[in-house]
Amino acid sequence: MTRVLLVDDQSSFRRQLRRLLAYAGLTVVGEAGDIAEAEAQVQALQPDLAVVDVMLPGVNGLEGTSRLKALAPGLRVILVSAYADRGDLFRAAAQAAGAEAFVAKDDLDVGVVSAWRS
């Protein structure tokens, strides 16, 4: 069973994504509103996957990806953003940061998140 940490400063988006992930058979083990909180959650909960918003307050998701992976080298990170028009830029930056993928929030559906199961 894939254990997921959600990192997004919008609680409404986290609730929506939590339901989608549960429907797809993934288990959300924690939520964080910023990278500092996510770092503590990664250490405490040891998730398999973190779904991280690119645009976070303080440390952004791109920089946060490398910080989270430094704490848990086997952690898979998927970066997401509401800014679909910047997708090409975010995909390249996500790869450079060590994330597995970038997905626009509007593109998240059961088929996409089902592929995240390990």
Steps between C-alpha positions, in 0.01 A plus 500: 500500500642839399522746790463861387584838655308800359683833502289797397411826674134473389310271737210476253732358234647253750148379588410456133825318422465280809162376370639439151800307634279286726274421206809392303617273782777713653520585870562856616704480821557872553452854381718810515449863402867581438839334460606538864189312610555246220855433619370411846228280346750317277718418799209393720283316248746371238260526204574333166381799299461874552270706280640853527362829370758706310376832641530475877559780750862528609695219336340411166429145392795484263754579770296298747527189284875478547464565873239225541705254295808577712300383803363192324696407186241238395213750519324552168384858441232617259483877454164661420387850412190690403713686242455258210623764255847466654501121465806473276705718732382313810563157343864586431545655844330203669735257329802710596382507863469121512122468476351211308254718315310825473121492458267796458231494769229509232639176354474301824251217463465139608704372207792733574514438874447125463834488320666627818436173685817307573 
